[in-house]
Amino acid sequence: NKNITDPQTLYYAAVAAIGANHHSNAVALMELAKLKNPSYYEARFALGLLWQEANNLRAAAIQYAKIPDSFESKYFDFNIKQIVNRRP
């Protein structure tokens, strides 16, 4: 109703859509946030994660490639545990 279309509001709307299990809506909102501000790397990163979750690795890689190496997300933090394959 308020016609608020700044990138951060679109990003938060996308996060709400993820919480409501409406991932296609989340992708559309992240795309809009990215278009409004191409250097809003949080949206690009989240969009990459959404595409990766949908098994669209090419689309995810495109988003990840446009994020600088120095970027650290304020919202997403992962600890990846390496699994050692132990064979008897």
Number of C-alpha atoms within 10 A of each C-alpha: 3 4 5 9 13 12 21 18 13 22 26 16 17 27 21 15 17 16 11 11 11 13 19 15 17 25 23 14 24 28 20 19 28 23 14 15 15 15 14 16 20 21 29 26 23 23 26 24 21 21 21 15 12 13 11 13 15 12 16 21 14 13 20 18 12 13 17 10 8 6 10 13 12 7 7 10 8 5 5 6 6 6 6 6 6 5 4 3
